[in-house]
Amino acid sequence: MLSASDTYVQIRGLEWLTILVGWVAQSASLGMKDSWGPLKALVVASVINGICDVVLCSFFGYGIAGAAWATMASQVVA
């Protein structure tokens, strides 16, 4: 269990800069009273995450690493 969580955290740790940029962009949009932009980005990220989770975890059998890569990909794209 510890090795699986270590793998997940290591992969997700690669995206800290993109998450920070995303938070800044979301805050700027909300500050300009644009709530639709962040909502659209969240919908896109959720769809990408769901599709990539199924593909990477089920079809390719990557397991927890696949879930981490899918989450990372969805947040980088959004």
BAFIGU-958269 format. One record per residue: y negated, z, x of N, C-alpha, C, O, CB in turn; residue in one letter; chain; residue number from 1. Coordinates in steps of 0.2 Angstrom, whole numbers, m for minus. Glycine has a CB too. Example, Ala and Ser with C-alpha at 12.3 -4.5 7.8 and 13.67 -1.06 7.14 Angstrom:
BEGIN
<site n_y="28" n_z="39" n_x="66" ca_y="22" ca_z="39" ca_x="62" c_y="16" c_z="39" c_x="66" o_y="17" o_z="42" o_x="71" cb_y="22" cb_z="45" cb_x="57" aa="A" ch="A" i="1"/>
<site n_y="11" n_z="35" n_x="64" ca_y="5" ca_z="36" ca_x="68" c_y="0" c_z="39" c_x="64" o_y="m6" o_z="40" o_x="67" cb_y="3" cb_z="29" cb_x="70" aa="S" ch="A" i="2"/>
END
This chain:
BEGIN
<site n_y="6" n_z="0" n_x="4" ca_y="0" ca_z="0" ca_x="0" c_y="m6" c_z="0" c_x="4" o_y="m11" o_z="m3" o_x="3" cb_y="0" cb_z="6" cb_x="m5" aa="M" ch="A" i="1"/>
<site n_y="m6" n_z="4" n_x="10" ca_y="m12" ca_z="4" ca_x="14" c_y="m13" c_z="m2" c_x="18" o_y="m19" o_z="m4" o_x="18" cb_y="m11" cb_z="10" cb_x="19" aa="L" ch="A" i="2"/>
<site n_y="m8" n_z="m6" n_x="20" ca_y="m9" ca_z="m12" ca_x="23" c_y="m12" c_z="m17" c_x="18" o_y="m16" o_z="m22" o_x="20" cb_y="m2" cb_z="m15" cb_x="26" aa="S" ch="A" i="3"/>
<site n_y="m10" n_z="m17" n_x="12" ca_y="m12" ca_z="m22" ca_x="7" c_y="m20" c_z="m21" c_x="6" o_y="m24" o_z="m25" o_x="5" cb_y="m8" cb_z="m21" cb_x="0" aa="A" ch="A" i="4"/>
<site n_y="m22" n_z="m14" n_x="5" ca_y="m29" ca_z="m13" ca_x="4" c_y="m33" c_z="m14" c_x="10" o_y="m39" o_z="m17" o_x="10" cb_y="m30" cb_z="m6" cb_x="2" aa="S" ch="A" i="5"/>
<site n_y="m30" n_z="m14" n_x="16" ca_y="m33" ca_z="m15" ca_x="22" c_y="m35" c_z="m23" c_x="23" o_y="m40" o_z="m25" o_x="25" cb_y="m29" cb_z="m13" cb_x="28" aa="D" ch="A" i="6"/>
<site n_y="m30" n_z="m27" n_x="21" ca_y="m31" ca_z="m34" ca_x="21" c_y="m36" c_z="m36" c_x="16" o_y="m40" o_z="m40" o_x="17" cb_y="m24" cb_z="m37" cb_x="19" aa="T" ch="A" i="7"/>
<site n_y="m36" n_z="m33" n_x="10" ca_y="m41" ca_z="m35" ca_x="5" c_y="m48" c_z="m33" c_x="7" o_y="m53" o_z="m37" o_x="7" cb_y="m40" cb_z="m31" cb_x="m2" aa="Y" ch="A" i="8"/>
<site n_y="m49" n_z="m27" n_x="10" ca_y="m56" ca_z="m25" ca_x="13" c_y="m58" c_z="m29" c_x="18" o_y="m64" o_z="m31" o_x="19" cb_y="m55" cb_z="m18" cb_x="15" aa="V" ch="A" i="9"/>
<site n_y="m53" n_z="m31" n_x="23" ca_y="m55" ca_z="m35" ca_x="28" c_y="m58" c_z="m42" c_x="26" o_y="m63" o_z="m45" o_x="29" cb_y="m49" cb_z="m36" cb_x="33" aa="Q" ch="A" i="10"/>
<site n_y="m54" n_z="m45" n_x="21" ca_y="m56" ca_z="m52" ca_x="19" c_y="m63" c_z="m51" c_x="15" o_y="m67" o_z="m55" o_x="16" cb_y="m51" cb_z="m55" cb_x="14" aa="I" ch="A" i="11"/>
<site n_y="m64" n_z="m46" n_x="11" ca_y="m70" ca_z="m46" ca_x="7" c_y="m76" c_z="m44" c_x="11" o_y="m81" o_z="m45" o_x="10" cb_y="m69" cb_z="m40" cb_x="1" aa="R" ch="A" i="12"/>
<site n_y="m74" n_z="m41" n_x="17" ca_y="m80" ca_z="m39" ca_x="22" c_y="m83" c_z="m45" c_x="25" o_y="m89" o_z="m44" o_x="27" cb_y="m77" cb_z="m34" cb_x="27" aa="G" ch="A" i="13"/>
<site n_y="m80" n_z="m50" n_x="25" ca_y="m83" ca_z="m56" ca_x="28" c_y="m89" c_z="m59" c_x="24" o_y="m93" o_z="m63" o_x="26" cb_y="m77" cb_z="m62" cb_x="28" aa="L" ch="A" i="14"/>
<site n_y="m89" n_z="m57" n_x="17" ca_y="m94" ca_z="m60" ca_x="13" c_y="m100" c_z="m55" c_x="12" o_y="m104" o_z="m57" o_x="7" cb_y="m91" cb_z="m62" cb_x="7" aa="E" ch="A" i="15"/>
<site n_y="m101" n_z="m50" n_x="16" ca_y="m107" ca_z="m45" ca_x="14" c_y="m114" c_z="m49" c_x="14" o_y="m118" o_z="m47" o_x="10" cb_y="m107" cb_z="m40" cb_x="19" aa="W" ch="A" i="16"/>
<site n_y="m115" n_z="m54" n_x="18" ca_y="m121" ca_z="m57" ca_x="19" c_y="m123" c_z="m61" c_x="12" o_y="m128" o_z="m61" o_x="10" cb_y="m122" cb_z="m61" cb_x="25" aa="L" ch="A" i="17"/>
<site n_y="m117" n_z="m65" n_x="10" ca_y="m118" ca_z="m69" ca_x="4" c_y="m119" c_z="m64" c_x="m2" o_y="m123" o_z="m66" o_x="m7" cb_y="m112" cb_z="m73" cb_x="3" aa="T" ch="A" i="18"/>
<site n_y="m116" n_z="m58" n_x="m2" ca_y="m117" ca_z="m54" ca_x="m8" c_y="m124" c_z="m51" c_x="m8" o_y="m127" o_z="m51" o_x="m13" cb_y="m112" cb_z="m48" cb_x="m8" aa="I" ch="A" i="19"/>
<site n_y="m127" n_z="m50" n_x="m2" ca_y="m134" ca_z="m47" ca_x="m2" c_y="m139" c_z="m52" c_x="m4" o_y="m143" o_z="m51" o_x="m8" cb_y="m135" cb_z="m45" cb_x="6" aa="L" ch="A" i="20"/>
<site n_y="m138" n_z="m59" n_x="m2" ca_y="m142" ca_z="m64" ca_x="m4" c_y="m141" c_z="m65" c_x="m12" o_y="m146" o_z="m66" o_x="m15" cb_y="m140" cb_z="m71" cb_x="m1" aa="V" ch="A" i="21"/>
<site n_y="m135" n_z="m64" n_x="m14" ca_y="m135" ca_z="m65" ca_x="m22" c_y="m138" c_z="m59" c_x="m25" o_y="m141" o_z="m61" o_x="m31" cb_y="m127" cb_z="m65" cb_x="m23" aa="G" ch="A" i="22"/>
<site n_y="m138" n_z="m53" n_x="m23" ca_y="m141" ca_z="m48" ca_x="m26" c_y="m149" c_z="m49" c_x="m26" o_y="m152" o_z="m48" o_x="m31" cb_y="m140" cb_z="m41" cb_x="m23" aa="W" ch="A" i="23"/>
<site n_y="m151" n_z="m51" n_x="m20" ca_y="m159" ca_z="m53" ca_x="m20" c_y="m161" c_z="m58" c_x="m25" o_y="m166" o_z="m58" o_x="m28" cb_y="m161" cb_z="m55" cb_x="m13" aa="V" ch="A" i="24"/>
<site n_y="m157" n_z="m64" n_x="m25" ca_y="m158" ca_z="m69" ca_x="m30" c_y="m158" c_z="m67" c_x="m37" o_y="m162" o_z="m69" o_x="m41" cb_y="m153" cb_z="m75" cb_x="m29" aa="A" ch="A" i="25"/>
<site n_y="m153" n_z="m63" n_x="m39" ca_y="m152" ca_z="m60" ca_x="m46" c_y="m158" c_z="m56" c_x="m47" o_y="m161" o_z="m56" o_x="m53" cb_y="m146" cb_z="m56" cb_x="m46" aa="Q" ch="A" i="26"/>
<site n_y="m160" n_z="m51" n_x="m43" ca_y="m166" ca_z="m47" ca_x="m44" c_y="m172" c_z="m51" c_x="m45" o_y="m176" o_z="m49" o_x="m49" cb_y="m167" cb_z="m42" cb_x="m38" aa="S" ch="A" i="27"/>
<site n_y="m173" n_z="m56" n_x="m41" ca_y="m179" ca_z="m60" ca_x="m41" c_y="m179" c_z="m64" c_x="m48" o_y="m184" o_z="m64" o_x="m52" cb_y="m179" cb_z="m66" cb_x="m36" aa="A" ch="A" i="28"/>
<site n_y="m173" n_z="m66" n_x="m50" ca_y="m173" ca_z="m70" ca_x="m57" c_y="m174" c_z="m65" c_x="m63" o_y="m178" o_z="m66" o_x="m67" cb_y="m166" cb_z="m73" cb_x="m58" aa="S" ch="A" i="29"/>
<site n_y="m172" n_z="m59" n_x="m62" ca_y="m173" ca_z="m54" ca_x="m67" c_y="m180" c_z="m51" c_x="m67" o_y="m183" o_z="m50" o_x="m72" cb_y="m168" cb_z="m48" cb_x="m67" aa="L" ch="A" i="30"/>
<site n_y="m183" n_z="m51" n_x="m61" ca_y="m190" ca_z="m49" ca_x="m61" c_y="m195" c_z="m54" c_x="m64" o_y="m200" o_z="m53" o_x="m66" cb_y="m192" cb_z="m48" cb_x="m53" aa="G" ch="A" i="31"/>
<site n_y="m193" n_z="m61" n_x="m64" ca_y="m196" ca_z="m66" ca_x="m67" c_y="m194" c_z="m67" c_x="m74" o_y="m196" o_z="m72" o_x="m78" cb_y="m196" cb_z="m73" cb_x="m63" aa="M" ch="A" i="32"/>
<site n_y="m191" n_z="m62" n_x="m77" ca_y="m188" ca_z="m62" ca_x="m84" c_y="m184" c_z="m68" c_x="m86" o_y="m184" o_z="m70" o_x="m91" cb_y="m194" cb_z="m62" cb_x="m89" aa="K" ch="A" i="33"/>
<site n_y="m180" n_z="m70" n_x="m81" ca_y="m175" ca_z="m75" ca_x="m82" c_y="m168" c_z="m72" c_x="m82" o_y="m165" o_z="m71" o_x="m77" cb_y="m176" cb_z="m81" cb_x="m76" aa="D" ch="A" i="34"/>
<site n_y="m166" n_z="m70" n_x="m88" ca_y="m159" ca_z="m67" ca_x="m88" c_y="m154" c_z="m73" c_x="m89" o_y="m148" o_z="m71" o_x="m88" cb_y="m159" cb_z="m63" cb_x="m94" aa="S" ch="A" i="35"/>
<site n_y="m155" n_z="m79" n_x="m91" ca_y="m150" ca_z="m84" ca_x="m91" c_y="m147" c_z="m86" c_x="m85" o_y="m142" o_z="m88" o_x="m84" cb_y="m153" cb_z="m90" cb_x="m95" aa="W" ch="A" i="36"/>
<site n_y="m152" n_z="m87" n_x="m80" ca_y="m149" ca_z="m89" ca_x="m73" c_y="m144" c_z="m85" c_x="m70" o_y="m138" o_z="m87" o_x="m69" cb_y="m155" cb_z="m89" cb_x="m68" aa="G" ch="A" i="37"/>
<site n_y="m145" n_z="m78" n_x="m70" ca_y="m139" ca_z="m74" ca_x="m68" c_y="m133" c_z="m74" c_x="m72" o_y="m128" o_z="m73" o_x="m70" cb_y="m142" cb_z="m67" cb_x="m67" aa="P" ch="A" i="38"/>
<site n_y="m134" n_z="m74" n_x="m79" ca_y="m129" ca_z="m75" ca_x="m83" c_y="m124" c_z="m81" c_x="m82" o_y="m118" o_z="m80" o_x="m82" cb_y="m131" cb_z="m75" cb_x="m91" aa="L" ch="A" i="39"/>
<site n_y="m128" n_z="m87" n_x="m81" ca_y="m124" ca_z="m93" ca_x="m79" c_y="m120" c_z="m92" c_x="m73" o_y="m114" o_z="m94" o_x="m72" cb_y="m129" cb_z="m99" cb_x="m79" aa="K" ch="A" i="40"/>
<site n_y="m123" n_z="m89" n_x="m68" ca_y="m120" ca_z="m88" ca_x="m61" c_y="m114" c_z="m83" c_x="m62" o_y="m109" o_z="m85" o_x="m59" cb_y="m125" cb_z="m85" cb_x="m56" aa="A" ch="A" i="41"/>
<site n_y="m114" n_z="m78" n_x="m66" ca_y="m109" ca_z="m74" ca_x="m68" c_y="m103" c_z="m77" c_x="m71" o_y="m97" o_z="m76" o_x="m70" cb_y="m111" cb_z="m68" cb_x="m72" aa="L" ch="A" i="42"/>
<site n_y="m105" n_z="m82" n_x="m76" ca_y="m99" ca_z="m85" ca_x="m80" c_y="m96" c_z="m90" c_x="m75" o_y="m90" o_z="m91" o_x="m75" cb_y="m103" cb_z="m89" cb_x="m85" aa="V" ch="A" i="43"/>
<site n_y="m100" n_z="m94" n_x="m71" ca_y="m97" ca_z="m98" ca_x="m66" c_y="m92" c_z="m94" c_x="m61" o_y="m87" o_z="m96" o_x="m59" cb_y="m102" cb_z="m102" cb_x="m62" aa="V" ch="A" i="44"/>
<site n_y="m95" n_z="m89" n_x="m58" ca_y="m91" ca_z="m85" ca_x="m54" c_y="m84" c_z="m82" c_x="m57" o_y="m79" o_z="m82" o_x="m54" cb_y="m95" cb_z="m79" cb_x="m51" aa="A" ch="A" i="45"/>
<site n_y="m85" n_z="m80" n_x="m63" ca_y="m79" ca_z="m77" ca_x="m67" c_y="m73" c_z="m83" c_x="m68" o_y="m68" o_z="m82" o_x="m67" cb_y="m81" cb_z="m74" cb_x="m73" aa="S" ch="A" i="46"/>
<site n_y="m76" n_z="m89" n_x="m70" ca_y="m71" ca_z="m94" ca_x="m71" c_y="m68" c_z="m96" c_x="m64" o_y="m62" o_z="m97" o_x="m64" cb_y="m75" cb_z="m101" cb_x="m74" aa="V" ch="A" i="47"/>
<site n_y="m72" n_z="m97" n_x="m59" ca_y="m69" ca_z="m99" ca_x="m52" c_y="m64" c_z="m93" c_x="m50" o_y="m59" o_z="m95" o_x="m47" cb_y="m74" cb_z="m100" cb_x="m47" aa="I" ch="A" i="48"/>
<site n_y="m66" n_z="m87" n_x="m51" ca_y="m61" ca_z="m81" ca_x="m49" c_y="m55" c_z="m82" c_x="m53" o_y="m50" o_z="m81" o_x="m50" cb_y="m65" cb_z="m75" cb_x="m50" aa="N" ch="A" i="49"/>
<site n_y="m55" n_z="m83" n_x="m59" ca_y="m49" ca_z="m83" ca_x="m63" c_y="m44" c_z="m89" c_x="m61" o_y="m38" o_z="m88" o_x="m60" cb_y="m51" cb_z="m84" cb_x="m70" aa="G" ch="A" i="50"/>
<site n_y="m47" n_z="m95" n_x="m60" ca_y="m43" ca_z="m100" ca_x="m58" c_y="m40" c_z="m99" c_x="m51" o_y="m34" o_z="m101" o_x="m50" cb_y="m47" cb_z="m107" cb_x="m58" aa="I" ch="A" i="51"/>
<site n_y="m44" n_z="m97" n_x="m47" ca_y="m42" ca_z="m96" ca_x="m40" c_y="m37" c_z="m91" c_x="m39" o_y="m32" o_z="m91" o_x="m35" cb_y="m48" cb_z="m95" cb_x="m35" aa="C" ch="A" i="52"/>
<site n_y="m38" n_z="m85" n_x="m43" ca_y="m33" ca_z="m80" ca_x="m43" c_y="m26" c_z="m83" c_x="m45" o_y="m21" o_z="m81" o_x="m42" cb_y="m35" cb_z="m74" cb_x="m48" aa="D" ch="A" i="53"/>
<site n_y="m26" n_z="m87" n_x="m51" ca_y="m19" ca_z="m89" ca_x="m53" c_y="m16" c_z="m94" c_x="m48" o_y="m10" o_z="m94" o_x="m46" cb_y="m20" cb_z="m93" cb_x="m60" aa="V" ch="A" i="54"/>
<site n_y="m20" n_z="m98" n_x="m45" ca_y="m18" ca_z="m103" ca_x="m40" c_y="m16" c_z="m100" c_x="m34" o_y="m10" o_z="m101" o_x="m32" cb_y="m23" cb_z="m108" cb_x="m38" aa="V" ch="A" i="55"/>
<site n_y="m20" n_z="m95" n_x="m31" ca_y="m18" ca_z="m92" ca_x="m25" c_y="m13" c_z="m87" c_x="m25" o_y="m8" o_z="m87" o_x="m21" cb_y="m24" cb_z="m89" cb_x="m21" aa="L" ch="A" i="56"/>
<site n_y="m13" n_z="m83" n_x="m30" ca_y="m8" ca_z="m78" ca_x="m31" c_y="m1" c_z="m80" c_x="m34" o_y="4" o_z="m78" o_x="m31" cb_y="m11" cb_z="m72" cb_x="m35" aa="C" ch="A" i="57"/>
<site n_y="m1" n_z="m84" n_x="m39" ca_y="5" ca_z="m86" ca_x="m42" c_y="8" c_z="m92" c_x="m39" o_y="14" o_z="m92" o_x="m37" cb_y="3" cb_z="m88" cb_x="m50" aa="S" ch="A" i="58"/>
<site n_y="4" n_z="m98" n_x="m38" ca_y="7" ca_z="m104" ca_x="m36" c_y="8" c_z="m104" c_x="m28" o_y="14" o_z="m106" o_x="m26" cb_y="3" cb_z="m110" cb_x="m37" aa="F" ch="A" i="59"/>
<site n_y="4" n_z="m101" n_x="m24" ca_y="5" ca_z="m101" ca_x="m17" c_y="8" c_z="m94" c_x="m15" o_y="10" o_z="m94" o_x="m9" cb_y="m2" cb_z="m102" cb_x="m14" aa="F" ch="A" i="60"/>
<site n_y="8" n_z="m89" n_x="m19" ca_y="11" ca_z="m83" ca_x="m17" c_y="7" c_z="m79" c_x="m12" o_y="10" o_z="m75" o_x="m8" cb_y="18" cb_z="m84" cb_x="m15" aa="G" ch="A" i="61"/>
<site n_y="1" n_z="m79" n_x="m11" ca_y="m3" ca_z="m76" ca_x="m6" c_y="m4" c_z="m68" c_x="m8" o_y="m6" o_z="m64" o_x="m4" cb_y="m10" cb_z="m79" cb_x="m5" aa="Y" ch="A" i="62"/>
<site n_y="m3" n_z="m66" n_x="m14" ca_y="m3" ca_z="m59" ca_x="m16" c_y="m10" c_z="m57" c_x="m16" o_y="m15" o_z="m60" o_x="m18" cb_y="1" cb_z="m55" cb_x="m12" aa="G" ch="A" i="63"/>
<site n_y="m11" n_z="m51" n_x="m13" ca_y="m17" ca_z="m47" ca_x="m13" c_y="m22" c_z="m51" c_x="m8" o_y="m28" o_z="m51" o_x="m10" cb_y="m16" cb_z="m40" cb_x="m10" aa="I" ch="A" i="64"/>
<site n_y="m20" n_z="m54" n_x="m3" ca_y="m25" ca_z="m58" ca_x="1" c_y="m27" c_z="m64" c_x="m3" o_y="m33" o_z="m66" o_x="m2" cb_y="m21" cb_z="m61" cb_x="7" aa="A" ch="A" i="65"/>
<site n_y="m23" n_z="m67" n_x="m7" ca_y="m26" ca_z="m72" ca_x="m12" c_y="m31" c_z="m70" c_x="m17" o_y="m36" o_z="m74" o_x="m18" cb_y="m20" cb_z="m76" cb_x="m16" aa="G" ch="A" i="66"/>
<site n_y="m30" n_z="m64" n_x="m19" ca_y="m35" ca_z="m61" ca_x="m24" c_y="m41" c_z="m60" c_x="m20" o_y="m47" o_z="m61" o_x="m23" cb_y="m32" cb_z="m55" cb_x="m27" aa="A" ch="A" i="67"/>
<site n_y="m41" n_z="m58" n_x="m14" ca_y="m47" ca_z="m57" ca_x="m10" c_y="m51" c_z="m63" c_x="m9" o_y="m57" o_z="m64" o_x="m9" cb_y="m46" cb_z="m53" cb_x="m4" aa="A" ch="A" i="68"/>
<site n_y="m47" n_z="m68" n_x="m7" ca_y="m50" ca_z="m75" ca_x="m5" c_y="m53" c_z="m78" c_x="m12" o_y="m58" o_z="m81" o_x="m11" cb_y="m45" cb_z="m80" cb_x="m2" aa="W" ch="A" i="69"/>
<site n_y="m50" n_z="m77" n_x="m17" ca_y="m52" ca_z="m80" ca_x="m24" c_y="m59" c_z="m76" c_x="m26" o_y="m64" o_z="m79" o_x="m28" cb_y="m47" cb_z="m79" cb_x="m29" aa="A" ch="A" i="70"/>
<site n_y="m59" n_z="m70" n_x="m25" ca_y="m65" ca_z="m66" ca_x="m26" c_y="m71" c_z="m68" c_x="m22" o_y="m76" o_z="m69" o_x="m24" cb_y="m64" cb_z="m58" cb_x="m26" aa="T" ch="A" i="71"/>
<site n_y="m69" n_z="m69" n_x="m15" ca_y="m74" ca_z="m71" ca_x="m11" c_y="m77" c_z="m78" c_x="m12" o_y="m83" o_z="m79" o_x="m12" cb_y="m71" cb_z="m70" cb_x="m3" aa="M" ch="A" i="72"/>
<site n_y="m72" n_z="m82" n_x="m14" ca_y="m75" ca_z="m89" ca_x="m15" c_y="m79" c_z="m89" c_x="m21" o_y="m84" o_z="m93" o_x="m21" cb_y="m68" cb_z="m94" cb_x="m16" aa="A" ch="A" i="73"/>
<site n_y="m77" n_z="m85" n_x="m26" ca_y="m81" ca_z="m85" ca_x="m33" c_y="m88" c_z="m83" c_x="m31" o_y="m93" o_z="m85" o_x="m34" cb_y="m78" cb_z="m82" cb_x="m38" aa="S" ch="A" i="74"/>
<site n_y="m89" n_z="m77" n_x="m27" ca_y="m95" ca_z="m74" ca_x="m26" c_y="m99" c_z="m78" c_x="m22" o_y="m106" o_z="m79" o_x="m22" cb_y="m94" cb_z="m67" cb_x="m23" aa="Q" ch="A" i="75"/>
<site n_y="m96" n_z="m82" n_x="m17" ca_y="m100" ca_z="m86" ca_x="m12" c_y="m103" c_z="m92" c_x="m16" o_y="m109" o_z="m94" o_x="m15" cb_y="m96" cb_z="m89" cb_x="m7" aa="V" ch="A" i="76"/>
<site n_y="m99" n_z="m95" n_x="m21" ca_y="m101" ca_z="m101" ca_x="m25" c_y="m107" c_z="m99" c_x="m30" o_y="m112" o_z="m103" o_x="m30" cb_y="m95" cb_z="m104" cb_x="m28" aa="V" ch="A" i="77"/>
<site n_y="m106" n_z="m93" n_x="m33" ca_y="m111" ca_z="m91" ca_x="m38" c_y="m117" c_z="m89" c_x="m34" o_y="m122" o_z="m86" o_x="m37" cb_y="m108" cb_z="m86" cb_x="m42" aa="A" ch="A" i="78"/>
END
